[in-house]
């Protein structure tokens, strides 16, 4: 979400170009690259994010924010 806000959100979509490496995501949340890959694939299947060349495209920023808020609140 921080990266989405940094690049700008337009019409509920954010384009992060170039996409961070899975290993970089993993180091930020103390997990393995493989787990990050699985989670990103799950988000892609749920149509929350996608890839466009080198870019990571957040297709539904509001839905992703809701998911983050639910995790933070323990719901």
CHARMM internal coordinates of N, CA and C (Angstrom, degrees):
IC EDIT
DIST 1 N 1 CA 1.4448
DIST 1 CA 1 C 1.5352
ANGL 1 N 1 CA 1 C 110.17
DIST 1 C 2 N 1.3176
ANGL 1 CA 1 C 2 N 116.01
DIHE 1 N 1 CA 1 C 2 N -37.54
DIST 2 N 2 CA 1.4592
ANGL 1 C 2 N 2 CA 119.30
DIHE 1 CA 1 C 2 N 2 CA 179.41
DIST 2 CA 2 C 1.5292
ANGL 2 N 2 CA 2 C 110.23
DIHE 1 C 2 N 2 CA 2 C -60.91
DIST 2 C 3 N 1.3210
ANGL 2 CA 2 C 3 N 116.75
DIHE 2 N 2 CA 2 C 3 N -44.75
DIST 3 N 3 CA 1.4587
ANGL 2 C 3 N 3 CA 120.20
DIHE 2 CA 2 C 3 N 3 CA 178.94
DIST 3 CA 3 C 1.5254
ANGL 3 N 3 CA 3 C 111.43
DIHE 2 C 3 N 3 CA 3 C -63.77
DIST 3 C 4 N 1.3109
ANGL 3 CA 3 C 4 N 116.85
DIHE 3 N 3 CA 3 C 4 N -38.15
DIST 4 N 4 CA 1.4718
ANGL 3 C 4 N 4 CA 120.53
DIHE 3 CA 3 C 4 N 4 CA 178.81
DIST 4 CA 4 C 1.5252
ANGL 4 N 4 CA 4 C 110.29
DIHE 3 C 4 N 4 CA 4 C -63.02
DIST 4 C 5 N 1.3322
ANGL 4 CA 4 C 5 N 116.20
DIHE 4 N 4 CA 4 C 5 N -43.33
DIST 5 N 5 CA 1.4657
ANGL 4 C 5 N 5 CA 118.65
DIHE 4 CA 4 C 5 N 5 CA 178.79
DIST 5 CA 5 C 1.5279
ANGL 5 N 5 CA 5 C 110.90
DIHE 4 C 5 N 5 CA 5 C -65.56
DIST 5 C 6 N 1.3354
ANGL 5 CA 5 C 6 N 116.80
DIHE 5 N 5 CA 5 C 6 N -37.12
DIST 6 N 6 CA 1.4701
ANGL 5 C 6 N 6 CA 120.15
DIHE 5 CA 5 C 6 N 6 CA -179.66
DIST 6 CA 6 C 1.5249
ANGL 6 N 6 CA 6 C 112.16
DIHE 5 C 6 N 6 CA 6 C -64.47
DIST 6 C 7 N 1.3362
ANGL 6 CA 6 C 7 N 117.28
DIHE 6 N 6 CA 6 C 7 N -41.32
DIST 7 N 7 CA 1.4656
ANGL 6 C 7 N 7 CA 119.66
DIHE 6 CA 6 C 7 N 7 CA -177.99
DIST 7 CA 7 C 1.5177
ANGL 7 N 7 CA 7 C 112.38
DIHE 6 C 7 N 7 CA 7 C -83.49
DIST 7 C 8 N 1.3168
ANGL 7 CA 7 C 8 N 116.27
DIHE 7 N 7 CA 7 C 8 N -19.76
DIST 8 N 8 CA 1.4587
ANGL 7 C 8 N 8 CA 120.80
DIHE 7 CA 7 C 8 N 8 CA 179.63
DIST 8 CA 8 C 1.5161
ANGL 8 N 8 CA 8 C 112.03
DIHE 7 C 8 N 8 CA 8 C 103.21
DIST 8 C 9 N 1.3037
ANGL 8 CA 8 C 9 N 114.88
DIHE 8 N 8 CA 8 C 9 N 138.61
DIST 9 N 9 CA 1.4636
ANGL 8 C 9 N 9 CA 122.50
DIHE 8 CA 8 C 9 N 9 CA -179.61
DIST 9 CA 9 C 1.5163
ANGL 9 N 9 CA 9 C 107.57
DIHE 8 C 9 N 9 CA 9 C -112.71
DIST 9 C 10 N 1.3173
ANGL 9 CA 9 C 10 N 116.04
DIHE 9 N 9 CA 9 C 10 N 122.97
DIST 10 N 10 CA 1.4628
ANGL 9 C 10 N 10 CA 121.19
DIHE 9 CA 9 C 10 N 10 CA 179.46
DIST 10 CA 10 C 1.5117
ANGL 10 N 10 CA 10 C 108.37
DIHE 9 C 10 N 10 CA 10 C -127.07
DIST 10 C 11 N 1.3184
ANGL 10 CA 10 C 11 N 116.45
DIHE 10 N 10 CA 10 C 11 N 124.64
DIST 11 N 11 CA 1.4667
ANGL 10 C 11 N 11 CA 122.48
DIHE 10 CA 10 C 11 N 11 CA 178.65
DIST 11 CA 11 C 1.5314
ANGL 11 N 11 CA 11 C 110.94
DIHE 10 C 11 N 11 CA 11 C 54.83
DIST 11 C 12 N 1.3428
ANGL 11 CA 11 C 12 N 116.12
DIHE 11 N 11 CA 11 C 12 N 40.97
DIST 12 N 12 CA 1.4618
ANGL 11 C 12 N 12 CA 123.22
DIHE 11 CA 11 C 12 N 12 CA 176.13
DIST 12 CA 12 C 1.5326
ANGL 12 N 12 CA 12 C 113.10
DIHE 11 C 12 N 12 CA 12 C 69.35
DIST 12 C 13 N 1.3339
ANGL 12 CA 12 C 13 N 116.95
DIHE 12 N 12 CA 12 C 13 N 18.05
DIST 13 N 13 CA 1.4706
ANGL 12 C 13 N 13 CA 122.39
DIHE 12 CA 12 C 13 N 13 CA -179.68
DIST 13 CA 13 C 1.5249
ANGL 13 N 13 CA 13 C 108.83
DIHE 12 C 13 N 13 CA 13 C -128.47
DIST 13 C 14 N 1.3405
ANGL 13 CA 13 C 14 N 115.65
DIHE 13 N 13 CA 13 C 14 N 140.81
DIST 14 N 14 CA 1.4642
ANGL 13 C 14 N 14 CA 120.97
DIHE 13 CA 13 C 14 N 14 CA 174.60
DIST 14 CA 14 C 1.5230
ANGL 14 N 14 CA 14 C 108.62
DIHE 13 C 14 N 14 CA 14 C -130.90
DIST 14 C 15 N 1.3074
ANGL 14 CA 14 C 15 N 115.92
DIHE 14 N 14 CA 14 C 15 N 140.94
DIST 15 N 15 CA 1.4690
ANGL 14 C 15 N 15 CA 121.74
DIHE 14 CA 14 C 15 N 15 CA -178.90
DIST 15 CA 15 C 1.5280
ANGL 15 N 15 CA 15 C 108.30
DIHE 14 C 15 N 15 CA 15 C -119.44
DIST 15 C 16 N 1.3239
ANGL 15 CA 15 C 16 N 115.65
DIHE 15 N 15 CA 15 C 16 N 114.41
DIST 16 N 16 CA 1.4587
ANGL 15 C 16 N 16 CA 121.75
DIHE 15 CA 15 C 16 N 16 CA -179.40
DIST 16 CA 16 C 1.5258
ANGL 16 N 16 CA 16 C 107.23
DIHE 15 C 16 N 16 CA 16 C -103.40
DIST 16 C 17 N 1.3341
ANGL 16 CA 16 C 17 N 115.61
DIHE 16 N 16 CA 16 C 17 N 111.17
DIST 17 N 17 CA 1.4633
ANGL 16 C 17 N 17 CA 120.50
DIHE 16 CA 16 C 17 N 17 CA -174.18
DIST 17 CA 17 C 1.5249
ANGL 17 N 17 CA 17 C 109.65
DIHE 16 C 17 N 17 CA 17 C -134.56
DIST 17 C 18 N 1.3183
ANGL 17 CA 17 C 18 N 117.11
DIHE 17 N 17 CA 17 C 18 N 119.51
DIST 18 N 18 CA 1.4612
ANGL 17 C 18 N 18 CA 128.37
DIHE 17 CA 17 C 18 N 18 CA 0.10
DIST 18 CA 18 C 1.5255
ANGL 18 N 18 CA 18 C 111.08
DIHE 17 C 18 N 18 CA 18 C -79.26
DIST 18 C 19 N 1.3156
ANGL 18 CA 18 C 19 N 114.89
DIHE 18 N 18 CA 18 C 19 N 157.17
DIST 19 N 19 CA 1.4614
ANGL 18 C 19 N 19 CA 120.78
DIHE 18 CA 18 C 19 N 19 CA 178.43
DIST 19 CA 19 C 1.5254
ANGL 19 N 19 CA 19 C 109.56
DIHE 18 C 19 N 19 CA 19 C -67.97
DIST 19 C 20 N 1.3298
ANGL 19 CA 19 C 20 N 117.16
DIHE 19 N 19 CA 19 C 20 N 142.18
DIST 20 N 20 CA 1.4665
ANGL 19 C 20 N 20 CA 119.02
DIHE 19 CA 19 C 20 N 20 CA 175.04
DIST 20 CA 20 C 1.5307
ANGL 20 N 20 CA 20 C 110.25
DIHE 19 C 20 N 20 CA 20 C -63.58
DIST 20 C 21 N 1.3059
ANGL 20 CA 20 C 21 N 116.27
DIHE 20 N 20 CA 20 C 21 N 151.80
DIST 21 N 21 CA 1.4547
ANGL 20 C 21 N 21 CA 120.75
DIHE 20 CA 20 C 21 N 21 CA 176.48
DIST 21 CA 21 C 1.5215
ANGL 21 N 21 CA 21 C 109.79
DIHE 20 C 21 N 21 CA 21 C -71.15
DIST 21 C 22 N 1.3123
ANGL 21 CA 21 C 22 N 116.31
DIHE 21 N 21 CA 21 C 22 N 147.74
DIST 22 N 22 CA 1.4630
ANGL 21 C 22 N 22 CA 121.03
DIHE 21 CA 21 C 22 N 22 CA 179.47
DIST 22 CA 22 C 1.5185
ANGL 22 N 22 CA 22 C 111.07
DIHE 21 C 22 N 22 CA 22 C -57.09
DIST 22 C 23 N 1.3143
ANGL 22 CA 22 C 23 N 117.10
DIHE 22 N 22 CA 22 C 23 N -36.59
DIST 23 N 23 CA 1.4673
ANGL 22 C 23 N 23 CA 121.04
DIHE 22 CA 22 C 23 N 23 CA 178.99
DIST 23 CA 23 C 1.5314
ANGL 23 N 23 CA 23 C 111.03
DIHE 22 C 23 N 23 CA 23 C -64.45
DIST 23 C 24 N 1.3400
ANGL 23 CA 23 C 24 N 116.88
DIHE 23 N 23 CA 23 C 24 N -34.82
DIST 24 N 24 CA 1.4692
ANGL 23 C 24 N 24 CA 120.19
DIHE 23 CA 23 C 24 N 24 CA 177.60
DIST 24 CA 24 C 1.5285
ANGL 24 N 24 CA 24 C 110.69
DIHE 23 C 24 N 24 CA 24 C -67.00
DIST 24 C 25 N 1.3430
ANGL 24 CA 24 C 25 N 116.52
DIHE 24 N 24 CA 24 C 25 N -44.08
DIST 25 N 25 CA 1.4692
ANGL 24 C 25 N 25 CA 119.73
DIHE 24 CA 24 C 25 N 25 CA 174.92
DIST 25 CA 25 C 1.5216
ANGL 25 N 25 CA 25 C 110.23
DIHE 24 C 25 N 25 CA 25 C -57.40
DIST 25 C 26 N 1.3316
ANGL 25 CA 25 C 26 N 115.75
DIHE 25 N 25 CA 25 C 26 N -46.69
DIST 26 N 26 CA 1.4588
ANGL 25 C 26 N 26 CA 121.27
DIHE 25 CA 25 C 26 N 26 CA -176.25
DIST 26 CA 26 C 1.5218
ANGL 26 N 26 CA 26 C 111.60
DIHE 25 C 26 N 26 CA 26 C -60.50
DIST 26 C 27 N 1.3019
ANGL 26 CA 26 C 27 N 117.41
DIHE 26 N 26 CA 26 C 27 N -42.46
DIST 27 N 27 CA 1.4617
ANGL 26 C 27 N 27 CA 119.59
DIHE 26 CA 26 C 27 N 27 CA -178.87
DIST 27 CA 27 C 1.5242
ANGL 27 N 27 CA 27 C 111.66
DIHE 26 C 27 N 27 CA 27 C -66.80
DIST 27 C 28 N 1.3207
ANGL 27 CA 27 C 28 N 117.63
DIHE 27 N 27 CA 27 C 28 N -29.45
DIST 28 N 28 CA 1.4670
ANGL 27 C 28 N 28 CA 121.10
DIHE 27 CA 27 C 28 N 28 CA 179.81
DIST 28 CA 28 C 1.5222
ANGL 28 N 28 CA 28 C 112.08
DIHE 27 C 28 N 28 CA 28 C -72.50
DIST 28 C 29 N 1.3216
ANGL 28 CA 28 C 29 N 117.81
DIHE 28 N 28 CA 28 C 29 N -27.83
DIST 29 N 29 CA 1.4669
ANGL 28 C 29 N 29 CA 120.51
DIHE 28 CA 28 C 29 N 29 CA -176.98
DIST 29 CA 29 C 1.5304
ANGL 29 N 29 CA 29 C 112.49
DIHE 28 C 29 N 29 CA 29 C -116.30
DIST 29 C 30 N 1.3248
ANGL 29 CA 29 C 30 N 116.22
DIHE 29 N 29 CA 29 C 30 N 15.21
DIST 30 N 30 CA 1.4734
ANGL 29 C 30 N 30 CA 122.24
DIHE 29 CA 29 C 30 N 30 CA 175.57
DIST 30 CA 30 C 1.5265
ANGL 30 N 30 CA 30 C 113.19
DIHE 29 C 30 N 30 CA 30 C 54.92
DIST 30 C 31 N 1.3221
ANGL 30 CA 30 C 31 N 115.75
DIHE 30 N 30 CA 30 C 31 N 54.74
DIST 31 N 31 CA 1.4587
ANGL 30 C 31 N 31 CA 120.97
DIHE 30 CA 30 C 31 N 31 CA 176.47
DIST 31 CA 31 C 1.5305
ANGL 31 N 31 CA 31 C 108.58
DIHE 30 C 31 N 31 CA 31 C -141.23
DIST 31 C 32 N 1.2963
ANGL 31 CA 31 C 32 N 115.74
DIHE 31 N 31 CA 31 C 32 N -171.17
DIST 32 N 32 CA 1.4579
ANGL 31 C 32 N 32 CA 121.52
DIHE 31 CA 31 C 32 N 32 CA -178.92
DIST 32 CA 32 C 1.5196
ANGL 32 N 32 CA 32 C 111.06
DIHE 31 C 32 N 32 CA 32 C -98.77
DIST 32 C 33 N 1.3242
ANGL 32 CA 32 C 33 N 115.38
DIHE 32 N 32 CA 32 C 33 N 152.25
DIST 33 N 33 CA 1.4557
ANGL 32 C 33 N 33 CA 121.62
DIHE 32 CA 32 C 33 N 33 CA 178.79
DIST 33 CA 33 C 1.5183
ANGL 33 N 33 CA 33 C 111.44
DIHE 32 C 33 N 33 CA 33 C -56.41
DIST 33 C 34 N 1.3276
ANGL 33 CA 33 C 34 N 116.64
DIHE 33 N 33 CA 33 C 34 N -38.79
DIST 34 N 34 CA 1.4597
ANGL 33 C 34 N 34 CA 120.65
DIHE 33 CA 33 C 34 N 34 CA -178.88
DIST 34 CA 34 C 1.5269
ANGL 34 N 34 CA 34 C 111.61
DIHE 33 C 34 N 34 CA 34 C -61.60
DIST 34 C 35 N 1.3203
ANGL 34 CA 34 C 35 N 117.48
DIHE 34 N 34 CA 34 C 35 N -38.60
DIST 35 N 35 CA 1.4644
ANGL 34 C 35 N 35 CA 120.99
DIHE 34 CA 34 C 35 N 35 CA 178.56
DIST 35 CA 35 C 1.5268
ANGL 35 N 35 CA 35 C 110.87
DIHE 34 C 35 N 35 CA 35 C -67.26
DIST 35 C 36 N 1.3223
ANGL 35 CA 35 C 36 N 116.00
DIHE 35 N 35 CA 35 C 36 N -38.94
DIST 36 N 36 CA 1.4720
ANGL 35 C 36 N 36 CA 119.92
DIHE 35 CA 35 C 36 N 36 CA 176.92
DIST 36 CA 36 C 1.5232
ANGL 36 N 36 CA 36 C 109.36
DIHE 35 C 36 N 36 CA 36 C -61.44
DIST 36 C 37 N 1.3179
ANGL 36 CA 36 C 37 N 117.58
DIHE 36 N 36 CA 36 C 37 N -43.64
DIST 37 N 37 CA 1.4587
ANGL 36 C 37 N 37 CA 121.66
DIHE 36 CA 36 C 37 N 37 CA 179.18
DIST 37 CA 37 C 1.5225
ANGL 37 N 37 CA 37 C 110.50
DIHE 36 C 37 N 37 CA 37 C -59.22
DIST 37 C 38 N 1.3293
ANGL 37 CA 37 C 38 N 117.53
DIHE 37 N 37 CA 37 C 38 N -45.22
DIST 38 N 38 CA 1.4757
ANGL 37 C 38 N 38 CA 120.81
DIHE 37 CA 37 C 38 N 38 CA 178.96
DIST 38 CA 38 C 1.5267
ANGL 38 N 38 CA 38 C 111.36
DIHE 37 C 38 N 38 CA 38 C -61.39
DIST 38 C 39 N 1.3258
ANGL 38 CA 38 C 39 N 116.49
DIHE 38 N 38 CA 38 C 39 N -43.96
DIST 39 N 39 CA 1.4650
ANGL 38 C 39 N 39 CA 119.72
DIHE 38 CA 38 C 39 N 39 CA -178.46
DIST 39 CA 39 C 1.5255
ANGL 39 N 39 CA 39 C 111.55
DIHE 38 C 39 N 39 CA 39 C -67.32
DIST 39 C 40 N 1.3212
ANGL 39 CA 39 C 40 N 117.12
DIHE 39 N 39 CA 39 C 40 N -40.26
DIST 40 N 40 CA 1.4680
ANGL 39 C 40 N 40 CA 119.52
DIHE 39 CA 39 C 40 N 40 CA 177.71
DIST 40 CA 40 C 1.5215
ANGL 40 N 40 CA 40 C 111.15
DIHE 39 C 40 N 40 CA 40 C -63.99
DIST 40 C 41 N 1.3212
ANGL 40 CA 40 C 41 N 117.10
DIHE 40 N 40 CA 40 C 41 N -37.42
DIST 41 N 41 CA 1.4689
ANGL 40 C 41 N 41 CA 120.24
DIHE 40 CA 40 C 41 N 41 CA 175.76
DIST 41 CA 41 C 1.5291
ANGL 41 N 41 CA 41 C 110.96
DIHE 40 C 41 N 41 CA 41 C -64.18
DIST 41 C 42 N 1.3233
ANGL 41 CA 41 C 42 N 117.14
DIHE 41 N 41 CA 41 C 42 N -39.42
DIST 42 N 42 CA 1.4714
ANGL 41 C 42 N 42 CA 120.51
DIHE 41 CA 41 C 42 N 42 CA 177.35
DIST 42 CA 42 C 1.5258
ANGL 42 N 42 CA 42 C 110.53
DIHE 41 C 42 N 42 CA 42 C -63.86
DIST 42 C 43 N 1.3383
ANGL 42 CA 42 C 43 N 117.62
DIHE 42 N 42 CA 42 C 43 N -41.46
DIST 43 N 43 CA 1.4665
ANGL 42 C 43 N 43 CA 120.62
DIHE 42 CA 42 C 43 N 43 CA 176.72
DIST 43 CA 43 C 1.5246
ANGL 43 N 43 CA 43 C 110.90
DIHE 42 C 43 N 43 CA 43 C -64.05
DIST 43 C 44 N 1.3155
ANGL 43 CA 43 C 44 N 117.14
DIHE 43 N 43 CA 43 C 44 N -37.34
DIST 44 N 44 CA 1.4613
ANGL 43 C 44 N 44 CA 120.69
DIHE 43 CA 43 C 44 N 44 CA 178.50
DIST 44 CA 44 C 1.5280
ANGL 44 N 44 CA 44 C 110.76
DIHE 43 C 44 N 44 CA 44 C -65.76
DIST 44 C 45 N 1.3342
ANGL 44 CA 44 C 45 N 117.20
DIHE 44 N 44 CA 44 C 45 N -43.32
DIST 45 N 45 CA 1.4680
ANGL 44 C 45 N 45 CA 120.86
DIHE 44 CA 44 C 45 N 45 CA 177.52
DIST 45 CA 45 C 1.5188
ANGL 45 N 45 CA 45 C 111.64
DIHE 44 C 45 N 45 CA 45 C -62.33
DIST 45 C 46 N 1.3447
ANGL 45 CA 45 C 46 N 116.34
DIHE 45 N 45 CA 45 C 46 N -33.04
DIST 46 N 46 CA 1.4660
ANGL 45 C 46 N 46 CA 121.35
DIHE 45 CA 45 C 46 N 46 CA 179.21
DIST 46 CA 46 C 1.5310
ANGL 46 N 46 CA 46 C 111.84
DIHE 45 C 46 N 46 CA 46 C -82.39
DIST 46 C 47 N 1.3338
ANGL 46 CA 46 C 47 N 116.79
DIHE 46 N 46 CA 46 C 47 N 1.76
DIST 47 N 47 CA 1.4732
ANGL 46 C 47 N 47 CA 122.99
DIHE 46 CA 46 C 47 N 47 CA 179.13
DIST 47 CA 47 C 1.5294
ANGL 47 N 47 CA 47 C 112.72
DIHE 46 C 47 N 47 CA 47 C 63.78
DIST 47 C 48 N 1.3386
ANGL 47 CA 47 C 48 N 116.29
DIHE 47 N 47 CA 47 C 48 N 30.01
DIST 48 N 48 CA 1.4576
ANGL 47 C 48 N 48 CA 120.89
DIHE 47 CA 47 C 48 N 48 CA 176.80
DIST 48 CA 48 C 1.5220
ANGL 48 N 48 CA 48 C 110.04
DIHE 47 C 48 N 48 CA 48 C -90.77
DIST 48 C 49 N 1.3270
ANGL 48 CA 48 C 49 N 116.60
DIHE 48 N 48 CA 48 C 49 N -31.96
DIST 49 N 49 CA 1.4595
ANGL 48 C 49 N 49 CA 119.88
DIHE 48 CA 48 C 49 N 49 CA 177.10
DIST 49 CA 49 C 1.5070
ANGL 49 N 49 CA 49 C 110.87
DIHE 48 C 49 N 49 CA 49 C -143.73
DIST 49 C 50 N 1.3105
ANGL 49 CA 49 C 50 N 114.05
DIHE 49 N 49 CA 49 C 50 N 163.75
DIST 50 N 50 CA 1.4531
ANGL 49 C 50 N 50 CA 120.83
DIHE 49 CA 49 C 50 N 50 CA 178.80
DIST 50 CA 50 C 1.5104
ANGL 50 N 50 CA 50 C 109.93
DIHE 49 C 50 N 50 CA 50 C -151.56
DIST 50 C 51 N 1.3122
ANGL 50 CA 50 C 51 N 115.91
DIHE 50 N 50 CA 50 C 51 N 176.28
DIST 51 N 51 CA 1.4617
ANGL 50 C 51 N 51 CA 122.02
DIHE 50 CA 50 C 51 N 51 CA 177.52
DIST 51 CA 51 C 1.5202
ANGL 51 N 51 CA 51 C 108.30
DIHE 50 C 51 N 51 CA 51 C -116.57
DIST 51 C 52 N 1.3089
ANGL 51 CA 51 C 52 N 114.59
DIHE 51 N 51 CA 51 C 52 N 146.79
DIST 52 N 52 CA 1.4605
ANGL 51 C 52 N 52 CA 121.35
DIHE 51 CA 51 C 52 N 52 CA 174.45
DIST 52 CA 52 C 1.5210
ANGL 52 N 52 CA 52 C 106.50
DIHE 51 C 52 N 52 CA 52 C -141.55
DIST 52 C 53 N 1.3205
ANGL 52 CA 52 C 53 N 115.55
DIHE 52 N 52 CA 52 C 53 N 95.18
DIST 53 N 53 CA 1.4638
ANGL 52 C 53 N 53 CA 119.32
DIHE 52 CA 52 C 53 N 53 CA -174.18
DIST 53 CA 53 C 1.5154
ANGL 53 N 53 CA 53 C 109.48
DIHE 52 C 53 N 53 CA 53 C 64.58
DIST 53 C 54 N 1.3275
ANGL 53 CA 53 C 54 N 116.90
DIHE 53 N 53 CA 53 C 54 N -122.79
DIST 54 N 54 CA 1.4623
ANGL 53 C 54 N 54 CA 121.80
DIHE 53 CA 53 C 54 N 54 CA 179.45
DIST 54 CA 54 C 1.5250
ANGL 54 N 54 CA 54 C 112.36
DIHE 53 C 54 N 54 CA 54 C -86.09
DIST 54 C 55 N 1.3077
ANGL 54 CA 54 C 55 N 117.58
DIHE 54 N 54 CA 54 C 55 N -5.46
DIST 55 N 55 CA 1.4618
ANGL 54 C 55 N 55 CA 121.56
DIHE 54 CA 54 C 55 N 55 CA -172.82
DIST 55 CA 55 C 1.5238
ANGL 55 N 55 CA 55 C 112.28
DIHE 54 C 55 N 55 CA 55 C -92.59
DIST 55 C 56 N 1.3175
ANGL 55 CA 55 C 56 N 114.30
DIHE 55 N 55 CA 55 C 56 N 146.86
DIST 56 N 56 CA 1.4582
ANGL 55 C 56 N 56 CA 122.92
DIHE 55 CA 55 C 56 N 56 CA 170.39
DIST 56 CA 56 C 1.5264
ANGL 56 N 56 CA 56 C 105.41
DIHE 55 C 56 N 56 CA 56 C -100.32
DIST 56 C 57 N 1.3203
ANGL 56 CA 56 C 57 N 117.07
DIHE 56 N 56 CA 56 C 57 N 123.12
DIST 57 N 57 CA 1.4611
ANGL 56 C 57 N 57 CA 120.91
DIHE 56 CA 56 C 57 N 57 CA -176.11
DIST 57 CA 57 C 1.5238
ANGL 57 N 57 CA 57 C 108.96
DIHE 56 C 57 N 57 CA 57 C -112.41
DIST 57 C 58 N 1.3193
ANGL 57 CA 57 C 58 N 115.58
DIHE 57 N 57 CA 57 C 58 N 117.11
DIST 58 N 58 CA 1.4593
ANGL 57 C 58 N 58 CA 120.47
DIHE 57 CA 57 C 58 N 58 CA 174.64
DIST 58 CA 58 C 1.5204
ANGL 58 N 58 CA 58 C 106.46
DIHE 57 C 58 N 58 CA 58 C -83.45
DIST 58 C 59 N 1.3193
ANGL 58 CA 58 C 59 N 115.88
DIHE 58 N 58 CA 58 C 59 N 109.90
DIST 59 N 59 CA 1.4621
ANGL 58 C 59 N 59 CA 121.78
DIHE 58 CA 58 C 59 N 59 CA -172.63
DIST 59 CA 59 C 1.5208
ANGL 59 N 59 CA 59 C 113.59
DIHE 58 C 59 N 59 CA 59 C -82.93
DIST 59 C 60 N 1.3273
ANGL 59 CA 59 C 60 N 116.99
DIHE 59 N 59 CA 59 C 60 N -21.52
DIST 60 N 60 CA 1.4653
ANGL 59 C 60 N 60 CA 121.86
DIHE 59 CA 59 C 60 N 60 CA -178.78
DIST 60 CA 60 C 1.5223
ANGL 60 N 60 CA 60 C 108.41
DIHE 59 C 60 N 60 CA 60 C -145.48
DIST 60 C 61 N 1.3263
ANGL 60 CA 60 C 61 N 115.78
DIHE 60 N 60 CA 60 C 61 N 80.72
DIST 61 N 61 CA 1.4578
ANGL 60 C 61 N 61 CA 121.69
DIHE 60 CA 60 C 61 N 61 CA -175.52
DIST 61 CA 61 C 1.5268
ANGL 61 N 61 CA 61 C 110.90
DIHE 60 C 61 N 61 CA 61 C -61.82
DIST 61 C 62 N 1.3116
ANGL 61 CA 61 C 62 N 117.83
DIHE 61 N 61 CA 61 C 62 N -40.14
DIST 62 N 62 CA 1.4692
ANGL 61 C 62 N 62 CA 120.67
DIHE 61 CA 61 C 62 N 62 CA -179.22
DIST 62 CA 62 C 1.5269
ANGL 62 N 62 CA 62 C 110.86
DIHE 61 C 62 N 62 CA 62 C -62.24
DIST 62 C 63 N 1.3113
ANGL 62 CA 62 C 63 N 116.95
DIHE 62 N 62 CA 62 C 63 N -42.14
DIST 63 N 63 CA 1.4710
ANGL 62 C 63 N 63 CA 120.52
DIHE 62 CA 62 C 63 N 63 CA 179.01
DIST 63 CA 63 C 1.5260
ANGL 63 N 63 CA 63 C 110.79
DIHE 62 C 63 N 63 CA 63 C -66.46
DIST 63 C 64 N 1.3279
ANGL 63 CA 63 C 64 N 117.14
DIHE 63 N 63 CA 63 C 64 N -40.97
DIST 64 N 64 CA 1.4598
ANGL 63 C 64 N 64 CA 120.42
DIHE 63 CA 63 C 64 N 64 CA 177.58
DIST 64 CA 64 C 1.5238
ANGL 64 N 64 CA 64 C 110.25
DIHE 63 C 64 N 64 CA 64 C -63.22
DIST 64 C 65 N 1.3273
ANGL 64 CA 64 C 65 N 117.72
DIHE 64 N 64 CA 64 C 65 N -42.25
DIST 65 N 65 CA 1.4669
ANGL 64 C 65 N 65 CA 120.63
DIHE 64 CA 64 C 65 N 65 CA 178.13
DIST 65 CA 65 C 1.5252
ANGL 65 N 65 CA 65 C 110.86
DIHE 64 C 65 N 65 CA 65 C -61.70
DIST 65 C 66 N 1.3238
ANGL 65 CA 65 C 66 N 116.91
DIHE 65 N 65 CA 65 C 66 N -40.04
DIST 66 N 66 CA 1.4566
ANGL 65 C 66 N 66 CA 120.59
DIHE 65 CA 65 C 66 N 66 CA 177.83
DIST 66 CA 66 C 1.5309
ANGL 66 N 66 CA 66 C 110.36
DIHE 65 C 66 N 66 CA 66 C -62.42
DIST 66 C 67 N 1.3246
ANGL 66 CA 66 C 67 N 116.51
DIHE 66 N 66 CA 66 C 67 N -40.97
DIST 67 N 67 CA 1.4744
ANGL 66 C 67 N 67 CA 120.62
DIHE 66 CA 66 C 67 N 67 CA 179.12
DIST 67 CA 67 C 1.5334
ANGL 67 N 67 CA 67 C 109.92
DIHE 66 C 67 N 67 CA 67 C -63.70
DIST 67 C 68 N 1.3310
ANGL 67 CA 67 C 68 N 116.58
DIHE 67 N 67 CA 67 C 68 N -43.01
DIST 68 N 68 CA 1.4687
ANGL 67 C 68 N 68 CA 120.89
DIHE 67 CA 67 C 68 N 68 CA 178.77
DIST 68 CA 68 C 1.5235
ANGL 68 N 68 CA 68 C 109.94
DIHE 67 C 68 N 68 CA 68 C -62.00
DIST 68 C 69 N 1.3338
ANGL 68 CA 68 C 69 N 116.76
DIHE 68 N 68 CA 68 C 69 N -45.68
DIST 69 N 69 CA 1.4597
ANGL 68 C 69 N 69 CA 120.88
DIHE 68 CA 68 C 69 N 69 CA -179.55
DIST 69 CA 69 C 1.5317
ANGL 69 N 69 CA 69 C 111.30
DIHE 68 C 69 N 69 CA 69 C -61.35
DIST 69 C 70 N 1.3253
ANGL 69 CA 69 C 70 N 117.17
DIHE 69 N 69 CA 69 C 70 N -39.36
DIST 70 N 70 CA 1.4707
ANGL 69 C 70 N 70 CA 120.44
DIHE 69 CA 69 C 70 N 70 CA 179.05
DIST 70 CA 70 C 1.5210
ANGL 70 N 70 CA 70 C 111.26
DIHE 69 C 70 N 70 CA 70 C -64.12
DIST 70 C 71 N 1.3266
ANGL 70 CA 70 C 71 N 116.38
DIHE 70 N 70 CA 70 C 71 N -40.28
DIST 71 N 71 CA 1.4710
ANGL 70 C 71 N 71 CA 120.17
DIHE 70 CA 70 C 71 N 71 CA 179.51
DIST 71 CA 71 C 1.5254
ANGL 71 N 71 CA 71 C 109.59
DIHE 70 C 71 N 71 CA 71 C -66.73
DIST 71 C 72 N 1.3172
ANGL 71 CA 71 C 72 N 116.54
DIHE 71 N 71 CA 71 C 72 N -43.37
DIST 72 N 72 CA 1.4707
ANGL 71 C 72 N 72 CA 120.91
DIHE 71 CA 71 C 72 N 72 CA -179.38
DIST 72 CA 72 C 1.5285
ANGL 72 N 72 CA 72 C 111.77
DIHE 71 C 72 N 72 CA 72 C -63.27
DIST 72 C 73 N 1.3394
ANGL 72 CA 72 C 73 N 116.75
DIHE 72 N 72 CA 72 C 73 N -35.89
DIST 73 N 73 CA 1.4631
ANGL 72 C 73 N 73 CA 120.26
DIHE 72 CA 72 C 73 N 73 CA -177.99
DIST 73 CA 73 C 1.5313
ANGL 73 N 73 CA 73 C 111.79
DIHE 72 C 73 N 73 CA 73 C -83.91
DIST 73 C 74 N 1.3286
ANGL 73 CA 73 C 74 N 116.88
DIHE 73 N 73 CA 73 C 74 N -9.32
DIST 74 N 74 CA 1.4569
ANGL 73 C 74 N 74 CA 120.48
DIHE 73 CA 73 C 74 N 74 CA 179.48
DIST 74 CA 74 C 1.5070
ANGL 74 N 74 CA 74 C 113.17
DIHE 73 C 74 N 74 CA 74 C 81.65
DIST 74 C 75 N 1.3148
ANGL 74 CA 74 C 75 N 117.52
DIHE 74 N 74 CA 74 C 75 N 15.44
DIST 75 N 75 CA 1.4757
ANGL 74 C 75 N 75 CA 121.55
DIHE 74 CA 74 C 75 N 75 CA -178.40
DIST 75 CA 75 C 1.5072
ANGL 75 N 75 CA 75 C 111.65
DIHE 74 C 75 N 75 CA 75 C -76.52
END
COOR INIT
IC SEED 1 N 1 CA 1 C
IC BUILD
